[in-house]
Amino acid sequence: MSEGNMLTPQRKIGSGFGRDSTAAEVIAGIDLTGKTAIVTGGYSGLGLETVRALASAGATVVVPARRPEHAREVLDAAGMTAGTAGTAAGDVSVAELDLADQASVKEFAAGFLASGPGTGLDILINNAAIMASPEHRVGPGWESQFATNHLGHFALTNLLWPALSAGNGARVVSLSSTGHKLSRIRFDDINFDAGYDKWRAYGQAKTANALFAVELDALGNDSGVRAFAVHPGGIMTELQRHLPREEMIASGWMDEHGNVDARFKSPAQGAATSVWAATSPALEGRGGVYCEDCDIAEPTMPGTPEARIRGVDAHAVDRADAARLWTLSAEMTGLNAFAQGR
């Protein structure tokens, strides 16, 4: 691993922003003119607000979507002209991508790389996810949450590496969450073949998202590419579509009248940490860390009242597990942009 990664402690840096900061606030004064960004899932919830912020700062944003026509309708309704990727239809464009389908990931990446000579990519925000879904298998029998949330983004990032490394200090942001606290990586049963638990499967996927940033930062640092994992906070979005209302009430996320708990953020607040990690000058020369509330997170303090909802658990930033997961993911997908350097 690169020594540069060792220089970024998992400690707050005093960003000047916090839990209630919005994406618009953290990007104020930042000029992204001439920069290109990709935001998976950039047409709903946090993704939509992330795209709005990046485009407002002048970035050209590509939104990969499983349902591209629906994505265009949403982006158009939000006041962001959504053309077809590769055309000059505006600052925001849409292209087809299904993260659960490795062939679709390859097709999208190939299209992006072919969209112009020397196409560089400055920001990649791996935002799309599914949560606590019913048991489902994709591809060669992969558990769907791990396959979509992690392996889809793992493949996408590796395939886009030529564009990322061609950028001037590109950043990759991997959306994790406090869900990582629910499970380590189950290296002995990664696909839950011995019995499925929707929340442990989600937890494993979110741990994978965090570990992905650790290893990508170590591997990409010498090329000027830095990676960050982000916990956006609790936000009511389409991510909860698989959860029965009764379960959300029992968890204290809302009351019986549907009123959302005050602990939840708005989508604009939830997008802030992703946007901050992708653009903040305060993170120059830093990477491989887990962020929350628009700052680098502190390590979890086990046994404290906030251990379940704040900080990053040691297993989600473990360098040995990060390297092991990368190797396993490369074996599963057949992709590794750094194979010659390992």
N, C-alpha and C positions, 0 to 999 in steps of 0.2 A: 504493500500500500504506500501511497505517496506520503512523504513526511508533511506535506502541506496540510493534509487533513488533520494531522495531530494538533495543529495550532489553533483549532477552533473549539474552545471548551463549550460544553453543554451548560451554559450559564447565560443569564440575561445580560444584555449590553446597554440597557437604558435607551430604547429606541425613541422615546418621546411620544409613542402611541400606546394604545391599550385595548382592553376588551371592547369598548364601545366605539372605537375608531371605525370609520367606514372606508371602503375602497377608494372613494373619491378623495377623502382626506389624506390617505397615505400616498397617493400618486400626485397630489397637487405639486406643481412646480417641476415635475419630471417630464422631459421631452423624449418621446419614443418615435419621433419622426424618422422614417427610414428603417425602423425595426420591424421584424416579422415575428409573430407569435402564433402558436397553436394552442387551443384550449379544448380538450376533450369534454364533451357534455356541456359545451358553452351556450346552450340554448334553454337552460332551466335553472332555477334556484341560484346557487352560488356561481355556477358557470356563467350564467347570463350577466350577472353583476360584474364578474371578472372581465368578460369581454367588453362590457360597457366602459369600464375604467381604462383598460388598455387602449381601446379605440379612441377614447376621449383625449388620451395623451399623444395620439398621432400614430399609433402602431397599426400595421396591417395585420389583421387577425383572421386565421383560418379556423373554422369550427367543424371538426369531424362529427358526423351524426349518423346514428343507425337509421333514423328516419329523416333524410335530408329535406324533404318537402315540408314536413312539420317544423323542422328547425328554421327554415327560411321564413315560414309564416310567423313564428314566434319572434324572430329577430326583426322582421319588418314591423310587426306590431309594437316592438319596443323602440322603434325609431332608428334601427340600425339596418341599412340596406344590405341585404344578404344575397350576394351573387353566387356564381358557381366558381369554385376554386380554379385559378389559372386564368380568369378573365378580369378585366378592369372594371368590374361592376361596383366597386366601392371598397371601403376599408375593411369590411367584414365579408367573408365568403364562406360557403358551406361545401363540404365534400362528404361522400358516403364512407362510413367506417363502422363496423361492428366489432367491438373489442373482444367479444367471445369467439370470434371466427378469425383464426390466424391468417387464413387466405385473404380475408378482407383487410386486415392490418397491412399485409404485404402490398396489396393493391393500392391502398391509400398512400403508403409511404413512397411507393414507386411513382405515383402520380405527382406527389409533392416534389420529389427530387427532380422530376423531369419538367417541372413547370417553368423553369428558366435556367439559363446557364449560370453555374456557380451559386445556385439558390442557397442562401444562408438562413439559419433559424436562430433567432436570438433568445426566444423564450418558449419553453414547452411546459405547459401546465397540465399534468395528468390528473384531471379533476373528476372524470366520470366514474360512477360506482353503482353497485347494487348493494343492498343491505338486508340481512336477515331474510333472505329469500327461501322459498321452499326448496327442498333438495332437487337438484337438476344437474345433469352431466352434459358437458360440451366436448367437442373434439374427440380425442382418444380416451374419453372417460374422466376428464378433469372435473373436479368440483367447481361449480359455476362462479362462486364468489371469488375464489382464488384465481380462476382462469380469466375472469373479466377484469377484476380490480387490479390484479398484479401481473399475470402473464401477458395480458393484452397490452398493458403499458410497457412491460419489459421489452416485448417484441417491437413495439412502436418506437421506443427510444433507441434501441440498437439499430433499427433500420434507418432511422433519421440521423444517426451519428455523423455521417458525412456533412450534413447541413449544420448540425450543432457545432462540430469542430471547426467549420468554416466561418462561424460567427465570431464576433469580437467580444469574447467574454460571455458566452451564452449561459443561461441558467435553466435548470430543470426543477420544477416544483412537483412533488409527489404528495397527493392528498391522503393523509392518514387520519387518525382520530383517536379519541380516548378509548375507542373500541379495541385498540391494540392491547389494552390491559386485560382483555378477556381471554387471550390465548397467545402462547408462544408459537413459533413455527413447529408444526408436528411433522418433523422429518421422517418419523417412522410410519405415518399415515396421513400424508399431505392431502389426499383426496377424500378423507373420511370414509374409507371403505369399510371400516369396522363399526360404523354407526354415525349418523349425521346429527349434528346440533347446529341450528342456524346461527346462533350467536357466537359459538366458538369458531365456526367457519368464517363469520364476519371478522372476529377478532384476529384470526390468523391472517386474513387478507390485509387488514390494516397494519399488523406488525410487518408483513411483507412490504407494504408501501413505505414504511419507515426505514427498514433495512435496505431497501433498494436505493434510497437516497444516500445512505452511508457508503455503500460500495461504489455507486456511480460517481460520487464525488472523489473517492480515492482513485478510481481508474481514470476519470476525466480531467482531474486537476491540472495535469501537465499540459493539456490541450486548452486550458483556460476555461473549461466548462465546470461550473459548480452546481451542486444539487442540494436541495433542502426538502425535508418532510414538513408537512403542515397539518396541524389540527385546527380546523376552522371554527370550532365551537358547535354548540347544539343549535340547529336551525330547522324549522319546519319547512321541508321542501318535498319534491316528488321522491326523494330518497326513502321516505317512510311508506311508500305505496304498498309494500308487502305486509305492513303491520296492521292488525285489527285495531280499531278504535279502543276496544276494551283493554287491549294490552298497553296502549299508550297512556290510558287513564290509570291503570294499575301501576305503571312505572312512574307516575307523577309528572308526565310530560304535559298533560292537559287535565282540566277538570271535566266533570260530567257534562258541562255545557259546551265543551270544545274550546274553552279559553286556554291558550298556551301559557305554560309556566314562564315566569319572569326571567328565569335563568337563560332562556333561549335568546339567541341573537336574531336580528333581522338579516335577510340575505345580503344586504349591503355591508353590514358589519361582519358577516361570516366570510365574505369574499376578501376582506381587508388583509388578512394574514397571507393569503396566496399572492395578492398583488404586492404586498410589502416584500415578501421573499423574492419575488421575481424582479423587482425594480429598485429596491432601496440601496442608495449609495453606502449606507451603514454596513452592508454585508459584503462590500468589496473585499476580496482576499479571505473570505470566510466560506464555509460550506460543510456539508455532511452532518448537519444538526437538525433537530426536531424543533419546530417553532409553534408557538401559540400566542394568541392575543397580541399580535404584531411585535413579537420579540422572540429571541431564542428562549426556549422553555428551560426551566430548572429540572433536574432529576427528581423523580417521584420520591417523596419521603414516606416509606412504608409505615403503616400503622397510624398515620395521621387522618383526620376527618376528610381531607381533600385528596387523599391518595387515589381514589377512584376517578376523580374528575379533573385533576390537574397534574401537570408534569409528565415526564416521559419515563416509562419503566425501563430498567436496565436491559431487558431482553430485546427491546425495540431499537437499541442503538449499539448492540453488541457487534464488534467488528468481525469476530470469528464467525458468528452466525450470518452476518451480512455476506461474507465471502462464500460461505457454504451455500446460502440461498442463491446467490448469483450463479454458482456452478450448476446447481440443480435446475435452475430456470433455463440456463443455456442448454442443458441436456434435454429438457422437456420441449423447448421450442426449436432447437437446432440453430439458435442465433446467438452470436457473441461478437460484438464489434471489436472487442479487445483480445480476441483469441491469441493473436500473435504475441501479445505482451504479457501473457500470464504464464 
